[in-house]
Amino acid sequence: MNVRESVAEHHSALVGLRRDVHAHPELGRQEFRTTERIVDVLRAAGLSPRVLAGGTGALCDIGPVPATVGLRADLDALPVADGKDVPYRSTVDGVCHACGHDVHVTCVAGAGLVLARLHALGALPVGVRLVFQPAEEVMPGGALDVIAAGGLDGLERLYAVHCDPALDVGQVGLRTGSVTSATDHVEVHLSGAGGHTARPQLTSDLVAALGNVLTSVPAILARRVDPRAGVNLVWGEAHAGTAANVIPREGVAVGTLRMLDREVWETVPPLFADIVRAVVAPYGVQAEIMHVRGVPPVVNDPLAVAALTRAATEYVGVGSVCGTEQSLGGEDFGWYLEKVPGALARLGVRPAGSARAADLHHPEFDVDEGAIDVGVALLAGVALLG
């Protein structure tokens, strides 16, 4: 069976699946409809998917037992309002697939349909497991749920794609080694004796302390670690007080802490806490620090990258492979690759010839749906290579 022809035959149905999932986005660990939709598609192809214990996410084995090659997709959407004027615009207020997970789901499901037909013809040489994972966008992430459910048992290789609006449709971005960063969630809660702004000497000036946390902690942290580690602390939320003439008693800063180096990731939490406490100490306020370990870097295995390169060349087209830089974005696919070798490929989704495209997590993010065929062919092809 010609893989490219099979992908083309499924194109219309897969575009419909992607648009349906896009129009009905669900947040992490709430992906019940999305899971049901995937299960229906796979069962219609004669497969037997198994829904995870929490009711979201599924595993589905195809071909010879045991499955040794895994293909993973993430299901959840983001709490972002859809800003596109398209027929498949999100029907859920304040939620949309602004990161392309609807495309990831469709690519893995489509690869499953192609591989199921090959298996029916007796032409699937290895067992393949489809992994549909919930809650990638939350920390610590649904990858740990899949691992706990035995989703990696028996696997020798694991592959995934991630939409990349910086690459044209038809391009596959590959990199050996770290391709994403470690990412943590941090919160600093300050408390102190508030009071009148006319007499700050009688209070703990919490707003001044919070401002110093916002500006000084990132700068000091950058000087306490090797700059090659790429440590990057960025605050996304900060607030304190409700009146201009009142020094508040409480304040908070919330942000993400990212770094390129796996070893530095292990040492940063106590250092971060020490720096915060040292910065606020002169103000006489108390600091409560919450540091949620998020995800390690995704580290692509050289043999897995070589397999993806060959699959892209054979099943997508000569010249389809390009390089890709390491990103400071987090991706819980990193948890899997600490246990099973594999690789994450960047899937070009920008319409060819476009000067620019909306970035990931932007309300207007969208894809050239020709990328679906590329993702399906790439994943089905790399599964066939074992």
TIZA-26931 format. One record per residue (C-alpha): residue number from 1; chain; x, y, z. Coordinates in steps of 0.1 Angstrom, whole numbers, plus 5000, padded with zeros to 4 digits. Layout:
BEGIN
+------+-------+------+------+------+
| resi | chain |   c1 |   c2 |   c3 |
+------+-------+------+------+------+
|  NUM |     A |    X |    Y |    Z |
...
+------+-------+------+------+------+
//
This chain:
BEGIN
+------+-------+------+------+------+
| resi | chain |   c1 |   c2 |   c3 |
+------+-------+------+------+------+
|    1 |     A | 5000 | 5000 | 5000 |
|    2 |     A | 5013 | 5035 | 4991 |
|    3 |     A | 5014 | 5055 | 5023 |
|    4 |     A | 5011 | 5089 | 5005 |
|    5 |     A | 4980 | 5077 | 4987 |
|    6 |     A | 4965 | 5064 | 5019 |
|    7 |     A | 4971 | 5098 | 5036 |
|    8 |     A | 4955 | 5116 | 5007 |
|    9 |     A | 4924 | 5093 | 5009 |
|   10 |     A | 4919 | 5103 | 5045 |
|   11 |     A | 4925 | 5140 | 5040 |
|   12 |     A | 4889 | 5153 | 5039 |
|   13 |     A | 4879 | 5132 | 5070 |
|   14 |     A | 4910 | 5143 | 5089 |
|   15 |     A | 4904 | 5180 | 5081 |
|   16 |     A | 4868 | 5175 | 5094 |
|   17 |     A | 4882 | 5159 | 5126 |
|   18 |     A | 4906 | 5187 | 5132 |
|   19 |     A | 4879 | 5214 | 5127 |
|   20 |     A | 4855 | 5195 | 5150 |
|   21 |     A | 4881 | 5193 | 5177 |
|   22 |     A | 4891 | 5229 | 5172 |
|   23 |     A | 4855 | 5241 | 5175 |
|   24 |     A | 4850 | 5222 | 5207 |
|   25 |     A | 4881 | 5228 | 5228 |
|   26 |     A | 4885 | 5215 | 5263 |
|   27 |     A | 4910 | 5224 | 5291 |
|   28 |     A | 4934 | 5200 | 5307 |
|   29 |     A | 4918 | 5169 | 5323 |
|   30 |     A | 4884 | 5180 | 5309 |
|   31 |     A | 4889 | 5166 | 5274 |
|   32 |     A | 4860 | 5142 | 5277 |
|   33 |     A | 4844 | 5151 | 5243 |
|   34 |     A | 4877 | 5151 | 5226 |
|   35 |     A | 4886 | 5117 | 5239 |
|   36 |     A | 4852 | 5103 | 5229 |
|   37 |     A | 4857 | 5117 | 5194 |
|   38 |     A | 4891 | 5100 | 5190 |
|   39 |     A | 4877 | 5067 | 5203 |
|   40 |     A | 4849 | 5068 | 5178 |
|   41 |     A | 4873 | 5074 | 5149 |
|   42 |     A | 4896 | 5046 | 5160 |
|   43 |     A | 4868 | 5021 | 5166 |
|   44 |     A | 4853 | 5028 | 5132 |
|   45 |     A | 4887 | 5016 | 5118 |
|   46 |     A | 4884 | 4983 | 5137 |
|   47 |     A | 4908 | 4994 | 5165 |
|   48 |     A | 4904 | 4989 | 5203 |
|   49 |     A | 4914 | 5021 | 5221 |
|   50 |     A | 4915 | 5021 | 5259 |
|   51 |     A | 4904 | 5053 | 5278 |
|   52 |     A | 4926 | 5063 | 5307 |
|   53 |     A | 4913 | 5059 | 5342 |
|   54 |     A | 4904 | 5096 | 5346 |
|   55 |     A | 4881 | 5095 | 5316 |
|   56 |     A | 4903 | 5117 | 5294 |
|   57 |     A | 4931 | 5105 | 5271 |
|   58 |     A | 4935 | 5071 | 5255 |
|   59 |     A | 4959 | 5044 | 5244 |
|   60 |     A | 4955 | 5022 | 5213 |
|   61 |     A | 4978 | 4994 | 5201 |
|   62 |     A | 4980 | 4984 | 5165 |
|   63 |     A | 4997 | 4954 | 5149 |
|   64 |     A | 5021 | 4929 | 5163 |
|   65 |     A | 5024 | 4924 | 5201 |
|   66 |     A | 5040 | 4940 | 5220 |
|   67 |     A | 5039 | 4975 | 5206 |
|   68 |     A | 5074 | 4989 | 5204 |
|   69 |     A | 5069 | 5023 | 5187 |
|   70 |     A | 5048 | 5050 | 5202 |
|   71 |     A | 5031 | 5081 | 5186 |
|   72 |     A | 5019 | 5107 | 5210 |
|   73 |     A | 4994 | 5136 | 5208 |
|   74 |     A | 4982 | 5161 | 5234 |
|   75 |     A | 4945 | 5169 | 5237 |
|   76 |     A | 4940 | 5200 | 5258 |
|   77 |     A | 4933 | 5236 | 5247 |
|   78 |     A | 4943 | 5269 | 5264 |
|   79 |     A | 4922 | 5294 | 5284 |
|   80 |     A | 4925 | 5319 | 5255 |
|   81 |     A | 4896 | 5334 | 5235 |
|   82 |     A | 4895 | 5325 | 5198 |
|   83 |     A | 4902 | 5356 | 5178 |
|   84 |     A | 4897 | 5340 | 5143 |
|   85 |     A | 4868 | 5346 | 5120 |
|   86 |     A | 4865 | 5310 | 5105 |
|   87 |     A | 4837 | 5284 | 5103 |
|   88 |     A | 4855 | 5262 | 5128 |
|   89 |     A | 4860 | 5290 | 5154 |
|   90 |     A | 4858 | 5279 | 5190 |
|   91 |     A | 4823 | 5275 | 5204 |
|   92 |     A | 4836 | 5277 | 5240 |
|   93 |     A | 4840 | 5311 | 5254 |
|   94 |     A | 4875 | 5319 | 5265 |
|   95 |     A | 4890 | 5286 | 5254 |
|   96 |     A | 4907 | 5277 | 5221 |
|   97 |     A | 4933 | 5255 | 5205 |
|   98 |     A | 4959 | 5282 | 5203 |
|   99 |     A | 4988 | 5258 | 5204 |
|  100 |     A | 4979 | 5233 | 5177 |
|  101 |     A | 4969 | 5204 | 5198 |
|  102 |     A | 4939 | 5198 | 5176 |
|  103 |     A | 4964 | 5192 | 5147 |
|  104 |     A | 4986 | 5169 | 5169 |
|  105 |     A | 4955 | 5148 | 5177 |
|  106 |     A | 4945 | 5146 | 5140 |
|  107 |     A | 4980 | 5137 | 5129 |
|  108 |     A | 4983 | 5108 | 5154 |
|  109 |     A | 4948 | 5096 | 5147 |
|  110 |     A | 4954 | 5098 | 5109 |
|  111 |     A | 4987 | 5078 | 5113 |
|  112 |     A | 4967 | 5052 | 5132 |
|  113 |     A | 4942 | 5049 | 5103 |
|  114 |     A | 4970 | 5044 | 5078 |
|  115 |     A | 4988 | 5019 | 5100 |
|  116 |     A | 4955 | 5000 | 5108 |
|  117 |     A | 4950 | 4995 | 5070 |
|  118 |     A | 4986 | 4983 | 5067 |
|  119 |     A | 4981 | 4959 | 5095 |
|  120 |     A | 4949 | 4945 | 5079 |
|  121 |     A | 4970 | 4939 | 5047 |
|  122 |     A | 4996 | 4921 | 5068 |
|  123 |     A | 5021 | 4948 | 5060 |
|  124 |     A | 5028 | 4964 | 5094 |
|  125 |     A | 5062 | 4951 | 5106 |
|  126 |     A | 5061 | 4964 | 5142 |
|  127 |     A | 5035 | 4970 | 5169 |
|  128 |     A | 5026 | 5007 | 5173 |
|  129 |     A | 5009 | 5024 | 5202 |
|  130 |     A | 4989 | 5056 | 5198 |
|  131 |     A | 4992 | 5078 | 5229 |
|  132 |     A | 4965 | 5105 | 5233 |
|  133 |     A | 4976 | 5125 | 5264 |
|  134 |     A | 4955 | 5149 | 5285 |
|  135 |     A | 4966 | 5180 | 5302 |
|  136 |     A | 4999 | 5190 | 5285 |
|  137 |     A | 4993 | 5227 | 5292 |
|  138 |     A | 4991 | 5223 | 5330 |
|  139 |     A | 5019 | 5215 | 5354 |
|  140 |     A | 5032 | 5190 | 5361 |
|  141 |     A | 5013 | 5177 | 5331 |
|  142 |     A | 4994 | 5147 | 5318 |
|  143 |     A | 5025 | 5128 | 5306 |
|  144 |     A | 5029 | 5116 | 5342 |
|  145 |     A | 4993 | 5102 | 5341 |
|  146 |     A | 5001 | 5083 | 5309 |
|  147 |     A | 5034 | 5069 | 5324 |
|  148 |     A | 5015 | 5058 | 5356 |
|  149 |     A | 4989 | 5041 | 5334 |
|  150 |     A | 5017 | 5020 | 5318 |
|  151 |     A | 5015 | 5039 | 5285 |
|  152 |     A | 5052 | 5035 | 5279 |
|  153 |     A | 5054 | 4998 | 5288 |
|  154 |     A | 5072 | 4979 | 5261 |
|  155 |     A | 5080 | 5009 | 5240 |
|  156 |     A | 5115 | 5012 | 5225 |
|  157 |     A | 5109 | 5045 | 5206 |
|  158 |     A | 5084 | 5074 | 5210 |
|  159 |     A | 5077 | 5102 | 5185 |
|  160 |     A | 5056 | 5134 | 5184 |
|  161 |     A | 5051 | 5165 | 5163 |
|  162 |     A | 5045 | 5201 | 5175 |
|  163 |     A | 5031 | 5228 | 5153 |
|  164 |     A | 5056 | 5255 | 5144 |
|  165 |     A | 5043 | 5287 | 5128 |
|  166 |     A | 5078 | 5298 | 5120 |
|  167 |     A | 5081 | 5270 | 5094 |
|  168 |     A | 5063 | 5267 | 5061 |
|  169 |     A | 5038 | 5239 | 5056 |
|  170 |     A | 5058 | 5209 | 5041 |
|  171 |     A | 5088 | 5216 | 5063 |
|  172 |     A | 5098 | 5193 | 5092 |
|  173 |     A | 5122 | 5209 | 5118 |
|  174 |     A | 5145 | 5185 | 5135 |
|  175 |     A | 5173 | 5188 | 5161 |
|  176 |     A | 5194 | 5163 | 5180 |
|  177 |     A | 5197 | 5170 | 5217 |
|  178 |     A | 5176 | 5195 | 5237 |
|  179 |     A | 5148 | 5210 | 5216 |
|  180 |     A | 5128 | 5227 | 5244 |
|  181 |     A | 5136 | 5240 | 5279 |
|  182 |     A | 5129 | 5229 | 5314 |
|  183 |     A | 5099 | 5249 | 5327 |
|  184 |     A | 5086 | 5255 | 5362 |
|  185 |     A | 5058 | 5275 | 5378 |
|  186 |     A | 5067 | 5299 | 5406 |
|  187 |     A | 5047 | 5320 | 5430 |
|  188 |     A | 5059 | 5344 | 5456 |
|  189 |     A | 5034 | 5355 | 5483 |
|  190 |     A | 5044 | 5384 | 5505 |
|  191 |     A | 5028 | 5394 | 5538 |
|  192 |     A | 5036 | 5422 | 5563 |
|  193 |     A | 5022 | 5448 | 5586 |
|  194 |     A | 5004 | 5473 | 5563 |
|  195 |     A | 4993 | 5508 | 5571 |
|  196 |     A | 4991 | 5544 | 5560 |
|  197 |     A | 5013 | 5555 | 5531 |
|  198 |     A | 5020 | 5587 | 5551 |
|  199 |     A | 5039 | 5567 | 5576 |
|  200 |     A | 5058 | 5539 | 5558 |
|  201 |     A | 5084 | 5537 | 5586 |
|  202 |     A | 5057 | 5522 | 5608 |
|  203 |     A | 5048 | 5495 | 5583 |
|  204 |     A | 5064 | 5468 | 5562 |
|  205 |     A | 5064 | 5485 | 5528 |
|  206 |     A | 5051 | 5455 | 5509 |
|  207 |     A | 5046 | 5472 | 5475 |
|  208 |     A | 5083 | 5483 | 5475 |
|  209 |     A | 5093 | 5448 | 5485 |
|  210 |     A | 5072 | 5433 | 5457 |
|  211 |     A | 5087 | 5457 | 5432 |
|  212 |     A | 5121 | 5446 | 5442 |
|  213 |     A | 5112 | 5409 | 5438 |
|  214 |     A | 5099 | 5417 | 5403 |
|  215 |     A | 5131 | 5434 | 5391 |
|  216 |     A | 5159 | 5421 | 5413 |
|  217 |     A | 5152 | 5384 | 5416 |
|  218 |     A | 5155 | 5377 | 5378 |
|  219 |     A | 5187 | 5398 | 5376 |
|  220 |     A | 5204 | 5382 | 5406 |
|  221 |     A | 5194 | 5347 | 5395 |
|  222 |     A | 5210 | 5353 | 5361 |
|  223 |     A | 5243 | 5361 | 5379 |
|  224 |     A | 5242 | 5331 | 5402 |
|  225 |     A | 5241 | 5304 | 5375 |
|  226 |     A | 5262 | 5296 | 5344 |
|  227 |     A | 5248 | 5320 | 5317 |
|  228 |     A | 5250 | 5291 | 5292 |
|  229 |     A | 5222 | 5274 | 5311 |
|  230 |     A | 5198 | 5300 | 5297 |
|  231 |     A | 5179 | 5306 | 5329 |
|  232 |     A | 5150 | 5329 | 5322 |
|  233 |     A | 5125 | 5341 | 5350 |
|  234 |     A | 5096 | 5361 | 5336 |
|  235 |     A | 5067 | 5373 | 5358 |
|  236 |     A | 5032 | 5371 | 5342 |
|  237 |     A | 5011 | 5382 | 5372 |
|  238 |     A | 5017 | 5407 | 5400 |
|  239 |     A | 4993 | 5425 | 5423 |
|  240 |     A | 4990 | 5441 | 5457 |
|  241 |     A | 4967 | 5466 | 5473 |
|  242 |     A | 4934 | 5483 | 5464 |
|  243 |     A | 4939 | 5519 | 5475 |
|  244 |     A | 4964 | 5546 | 5467 |
|  245 |     A | 4969 | 5557 | 5503 |
|  246 |     A | 4971 | 5522 | 5520 |
|  247 |     A | 5002 | 5500 | 5522 |
|  248 |     A | 4987 | 5465 | 5517 |
|  249 |     A | 4993 | 5436 | 5539 |
|  250 |     A | 4996 | 5410 | 5511 |
|  251 |     A | 5010 | 5408 | 5475 |
|  252 |     A | 5018 | 5382 | 5450 |
|  253 |     A | 5040 | 5376 | 5420 |
|  254 |     A | 5035 | 5346 | 5397 |
|  255 |     A | 5057 | 5336 | 5368 |
|  256 |     A | 5076 | 5309 | 5349 |
|  257 |     A | 5111 | 5299 | 5354 |
|  258 |     A | 5128 | 5284 | 5323 |
|  259 |     A | 5162 | 5270 | 5315 |
|  260 |     A | 5180 | 5251 | 5288 |
|  261 |     A | 5202 | 5230 | 5310 |
|  262 |     A | 5189 | 5198 | 5326 |
|  263 |     A | 5214 | 5197 | 5355 |
|  264 |     A | 5209 | 5234 | 5364 |
|  265 |     A | 5172 | 5226 | 5365 |
|  266 |     A | 5178 | 5203 | 5394 |
|  267 |     A | 5197 | 5229 | 5415 |
|  268 |     A | 5177 | 5260 | 5409 |
|  269 |     A | 5147 | 5257 | 5433 |
|  270 |     A | 5166 | 5262 | 5466 |
|  271 |     A | 5187 | 5290 | 5450 |
|  272 |     A | 5156 | 5308 | 5438 |
|  273 |     A | 5141 | 5306 | 5473 |
|  274 |     A | 5172 | 5319 | 5489 |
|  275 |     A | 5174 | 5349 | 5465 |
|  276 |     A | 5137 | 5358 | 5471 |
|  277 |     A | 5142 | 5358 | 5509 |
|  278 |     A | 5174 | 5378 | 5507 |
|  279 |     A | 5157 | 5405 | 5485 |
|  280 |     A | 5127 | 5410 | 5508 |
|  281 |     A | 5145 | 5407 | 5541 |
|  282 |     A | 5153 | 5445 | 5544 |
|  283 |     A | 5116 | 5454 | 5541 |
|  284 |     A | 5106 | 5432 | 5571 |
|  285 |     A | 5080 | 5412 | 5551 |
|  286 |     A | 5075 | 5375 | 5550 |
|  287 |     A | 5078 | 5354 | 5518 |
|  288 |     A | 5060 | 5322 | 5511 |
|  289 |     A | 5074 | 5306 | 5480 |
|  290 |     A | 5056 | 5280 | 5459 |
|  291 |     A | 5078 | 5263 | 5433 |
|  292 |     A | 5060 | 5237 | 5411 |
|  293 |     A | 5083 | 5215 | 5391 |
|  294 |     A | 5070 | 5215 | 5356 |
|  295 |     A | 5088 | 5196 | 5329 |
|  296 |     A | 5124 | 5187 | 5320 |
|  297 |     A | 5138 | 5196 | 5285 |
|  298 |     A | 5128 | 5175 | 5256 |
|  299 |     A | 5161 | 5158 | 5246 |
|  300 |     A | 5159 | 5142 | 5211 |
|  301 |     A | 5177 | 5109 | 5207 |
|  302 |     A | 5202 | 5109 | 5177 |
|  303 |     A | 5188 | 5076 | 5163 |
|  304 |     A | 5152 | 5088 | 5166 |
|  305 |     A | 5161 | 5120 | 5148 |
|  306 |     A | 5178 | 5100 | 5121 |
|  307 |     A | 5146 | 5079 | 5117 |
|  308 |     A | 5125 | 5110 | 5115 |
|  309 |     A | 5149 | 5124 | 5089 |
|  310 |     A | 5146 | 5093 | 5068 |
|  311 |     A | 5108 | 5091 | 5072 |
|  312 |     A | 5104 | 5128 | 5062 |
|  313 |     A | 5126 | 5123 | 5031 |
|  314 |     A | 5108 | 5091 | 5020 |
|  315 |     A | 5072 | 5099 | 5029 |
|  316 |     A | 5070 | 5138 | 5029 |
|  317 |     A | 5096 | 5147 | 5003 |
|  318 |     A | 5132 | 5153 | 4996 |
|  319 |     A | 5142 | 5187 | 5011 |
|  320 |     A | 5114 | 5187 | 5036 |
|  321 |     A | 5138 | 5185 | 5066 |
|  322 |     A | 5153 | 5216 | 5081 |
|  323 |     A | 5170 | 5225 | 5113 |
|  324 |     A | 5153 | 5240 | 5143 |
|  325 |     A | 5166 | 5260 | 5173 |
|  326 |     A | 5162 | 5250 | 5210 |
|  327 |     A | 5132 | 5268 | 5224 |
|  328 |     A | 5125 | 5282 | 5258 |
|  329 |     A | 5090 | 5267 | 5256 |
|  330 |     A | 5081 | 5239 | 5279 |
|  331 |     A | 5067 | 5205 | 5267 |
|  332 |     A | 5059 | 5176 | 5290 |
|  333 |     A | 5070 | 5152 | 5262 |
|  334 |     A | 5103 | 5156 | 5281 |
|  335 |     A | 5090 | 5133 | 5309 |
|  336 |     A | 5086 | 5105 | 5283 |
|  337 |     A | 5121 | 5109 | 5269 |
|  338 |     A | 5136 | 5104 | 5303 |
|  339 |     A | 5123 | 5069 | 5301 |
|  340 |     A | 5121 | 5060 | 5264 |
|  341 |     A | 5144 | 5073 | 5236 |
|  342 |     A | 5125 | 5093 | 5210 |
|  343 |     A | 5122 | 5127 | 5193 |
|  344 |     A | 5099 | 5157 | 5189 |
|  345 |     A | 5096 | 5171 | 5154 |
|  346 |     A | 5086 | 5207 | 5145 |
|  347 |     A | 5057 | 5206 | 5120 |
|  348 |     A | 5056 | 5235 | 5097 |
|  349 |     A | 5021 | 5251 | 5096 |
|  350 |     A | 5027 | 5285 | 5081 |
|  351 |     A | 5010 | 5289 | 5046 |
|  352 |     A | 5038 | 5289 | 5020 |
|  353 |     A | 5048 | 5323 | 5010 |
|  354 |     A | 5033 | 5341 | 5040 |
|  355 |     A | 5055 | 5368 | 5055 |
|  356 |     A | 5044 | 5359 | 5090 |
|  357 |     A | 5018 | 5339 | 5109 |
|  358 |     A | 5003 | 5343 | 5144 |
|  359 |     A | 5025 | 5327 | 5170 |
|  360 |     A | 5016 | 5299 | 5194 |
|  361 |     A | 4993 | 5309 | 5222 |
|  362 |     A | 4980 | 5339 | 5202 |
|  363 |     A | 4942 | 5342 | 5198 |
|  364 |     A | 4946 | 5343 | 5160 |
|  365 |     A | 4969 | 5313 | 5157 |
|  366 |     A | 4958 | 5290 | 5129 |
|  367 |     A | 4974 | 5265 | 5105 |
|  368 |     A | 4976 | 5256 | 5068 |
|  369 |     A | 4957 | 5223 | 5069 |
|  370 |     A | 4980 | 5208 | 5044 |
|  371 |     A | 5002 | 5203 | 5075 |
|  372 |     A | 4979 | 5175 | 5085 |
|  373 |     A | 4990 | 5153 | 5056 |
|  374 |     A | 5026 | 5160 | 5064 |
|  375 |     A | 5022 | 5151 | 5100 |
|  376 |     A | 5003 | 5119 | 5092 |
|  377 |     A | 5028 | 5108 | 5066 |
|  378 |     A | 5058 | 5116 | 5089 |
|  379 |     A | 5044 | 5097 | 5119 |
|  380 |     A | 5031 | 5067 | 5099 |
|  381 |     A | 5064 | 5066 | 5080 |
|  382 |     A | 5086 | 5067 | 5111 |
|  383 |     A | 5065 | 5039 | 5127 |
|  384 |     A | 5072 | 5017 | 5097 |
|  385 |     A | 5109 | 5023 | 5101 |
|  386 |     A | 5107 | 5010 | 5137 |
+------+-------+------+------+------+
//
